[in-house]
Amino acid sequence: MGGIYDDRLLVKVVKSAVNHMPTASHELPYEGAKEMLLVDEVDNKEFLIDLFNAMYEELPAPKLKNKNK
């Protein structure tokens, strides 16, 4: 879904996130990573709930790790 990188909340670039934040800047969480969207409204609880709920259905299921390695 996203994460906190250098004191910035970044989320994956998915359609629902872009719809919620059409003017959000695209930033790199670290060198070599894919661009993510910067969330500016980190103090707005209702906005974050709406954003994460909208993104949830659009995100792929986590990949299962092979424990037999």
Sequence and secondary structure as in RCSB ss.txt:
>XXXX:A:sequence
MGGIYDDRLLVKVVKSAVNHMPTASHELPYEGAKEMLLVDEVDNKEFLIDLFNAMYEELPAPKLKNKNK
>XXXX:A:secstr
 EEEETTEEEE   HHHHHH TT  EE SSTTS  EEE   TT HHHHHHHHHHHHTTS       TT 
